[in-house]
Amino acid sequence: MEADSTVWWVFEELANIGVRLVIDDFGRGFSNLARLRGFPFVAIKIDCNFIRNLPNSPRDPAIFRAMHVIAKELDLKTVAEGIETAKQEEFVSRFGVDYFQEYRFGHPMPVDKLKRYTQH
């Protein structure tokens, strides 16, 4: 991500051919607010470290809400990573998260099992 002008060009070309770009692990490392200004992302995946202790953490709910509001203001979809409990699902659902991800909904599986799983 150091060469922003080159990365920008590649991301624009990908977007032009229909590839939808999502920021993974938003809120950590290179997945920061500055990336939202320049690149053609369609969604952010809020990092599981901000989900893990919901709703009981003293600070994580505020951080989660802030990231979600920023995404919505920028017309981006949101994915909540790390949903493993009913309480976490309930908390993020109240804010209109677009997608959930993690073991509460399914574990990684081979393609043949996935095909059987999705045919029911």
N, C-alpha and C positions, 0 to 999 in steps of 0.2 A: 504494500500500500504506500510505499515511499514515493513511487513515481506516479503521482496523482494524475498528471496529464495523460500518460499512457493508459493507466487504469480507466480513466474517464472515457477515453476513446473506445476501449474494448467493451466496457459496460454499455455504452451507447449503441455500439454495433450489435451486441447481444440483444438489447432491448428492441432494436429495429427489426430483428428477425423473429421477435415474439418470445424470447426468453424472459421469464419474469424473475427478477432478482430480489433476494431476501437477505437482510442482514441477520446473520446467525449470532447467537450469544450476545445480543445487544446489551450494552452497559459494561462490557469488559474489554480490556485490551484495545485493539484497533476498531472495535465496533462502538464508536462513540458518536456524540452529537454532530461533530464536524462532518461525518460521512453523510448525514441526512441532507446537508445543504447542496451537495454537488452531484451525487450519483442517482441514477434513475431506479431506485428501489421501489418495490410495491408493498413490502411488508417488513416488519421487524419481528424477530423471535426474541422475546424478553428472556434473558439468561436465567437458568434454573436457580442460580444462587440468590436471585431476588424473589423466587417463588417458594423455595424450600421451607422457609419459616413462616409463611403466611397461614393464617391471619394473625398469629400471636406475637410476631416480632415487633419491637417498639418502633423500628424505622423502615423495615421492608415494605409495609403497606403504602407508606408515603412515596417511596421510590418507585414502586410498581405503578401507582396511580399517575405519577408525574410522567413516566415513560409512556404509559398508555394514552394520556391526554396529548402529549407531543405527537405521537403517531397519528391519532385521529385528526388533530389540527392540520397535519401534513397530508391527510387523505391516504394514509397507509393502513394496511391490515395489521393485526397483531396476533402473534402466536405466543401462548404461555407455555414455556418449556418447563418440564419437571413436575407436572401435575400428578401427584401420587395419592392424594387423599380427597375425600368428599369435601372437607372444609376448604381445601385449596381450590377445588373446582367451584364451589359455591362462591367463594370470595371473588375470584377473577370473573365469574359469570356476571356478577352484578355490574361490572364495568363494560360489558359488551365485547369481550375478547372474541376475536373471529375464529380462532382455532386453538385447540388444546393439544399438547404433545406429552407423552410419557407413559409409564407402565400402568397407570390407572385405566388406560384405554386399550392397551395391547403391548405385547412384548415383541422384540424383533423375531422374525420367523422366516424360514425359507420360502421362496417364491411359490412352490407347489402348495404349501400349507396356506399361504396368503390367498391364493386363488380359491381354495376350498372355503376359507373363512369368509371371503367377500361374496360368495355365490349364494349364501343363505339369506 
